[in-house]
Amino acid sequence: MTNETRKKIRESKRIVIKVGTSTIMYPNGAINLQQMEKLSFVLSDLLNQGKEVILVSSGAIGVGLSRMNLTKRPATIPEQQAIASIGQTELMSLYSKFFYHYGHQIGQVLLTKDVTDFPVSRRNTVNTFEQLLVKNVIPIVNENDTVSVEELDHLTRFGDNDTLSAIVLELTEADLLIMLSDIDGFYDKNPMKHDDAKRFDVVSEVTEDILDLAQDATSKFGTGGMITKLNAAQIVLGADKRMVLANGSDLTVLFRILNGEDEGTLFSKE
């Protein structure tokens, strides 16, 4: 089943690719320009192959901190939102330069949860994605951190870009979500702490036992952890689509995944 399912990935036409902050930022908080350029190169080549590509990119706050020469997140929400505003501008400026170099245009899509929850705004969002893809433009998606809030009567936050990427797959009816992280896939225990940890090749269902194996973690610049990735996988499987969780340190892994090779953990019902 595994090899046949992996081969079916080759048929994926519309692909959502999610990169975490750790993919585009150095541990010291500086922007990893080399990785951003490589990402632009790989995704541009996928477009040249005839794929439709949507990029969900974290990093606005991380880039904003770097731009403002700060070493840690501010304590207050307004300060964090201001940093996100600065960082999102810089992030899109860098992506625009790199993708332009490889002959492709990008379009920014900033989302809040209420936009996808209400039918009219949801339809408008879907229409925007469709028009960008028809025009061979790469939509670059992020949560609108500048205005997102989380209150009892007004929930606008997705909470993390792992969940957001799965919702984007749903909205656009994409075939595949590739989630790039700083880990090679989903393991039966934390591979950074246990040498005998074993990677799952395929997960067909996110059960309570699977969730119990996940160890949630956060970094200084990003949010989320394995729990949010499994939550995203549940959304993807619920939509009868596929997701691959893989290490984003070598971005050519995207070529290998889409060639049906054994990279990362595949979440698929088949």
Sequence and secondary structure as in RCSB ss.txt:
>XXXX:A:sequence
MTNETRKKIRESKRIVIKVGTSTIMYPNGAINLQQMEKLSFVLSDLLNQGKEVILVSSGAIGVGLSRMNLTKRPA
TIPEQQAIASIGQTELMSLYSKFFYHYGHQIGQVLLTKDVTDFPVSRRNTVNTFEQLLVKNVIPIVNENDTVSVE
ELDHLTRFGDNDTLSAIVLELTEADLLIMLSDIDGFYDKNPMKHDDAKRFDVVSEVTEDILDLAQDATSKFGTGG
MITKLNAAQIVLGADKRMVLANGSDLTVLFRILNGEDEGTLFSKE
>XXXX:A:secstr
 HHHHHHHGGG  EEEEEE HHHHB TTS B HHHHHHHHHHHHHHHHTT EEEEEE  HHHHHHHHTT SS  S
SHHHHHHHHHHHHHHHHHHHHHHHHHTT  EEEEEE HHHHHSHHHHHHHHHHHHHHHHTT EEEEEE TTT  E
ETTEE    SHHHHHHHHHHHHT SEEEEEESSSS BSS TTT TT  B SEES   HHHHHH      SS    
HHHHHHHHHHHHHTT EEEEEE SSTTHHHHHHTT   SEEE   
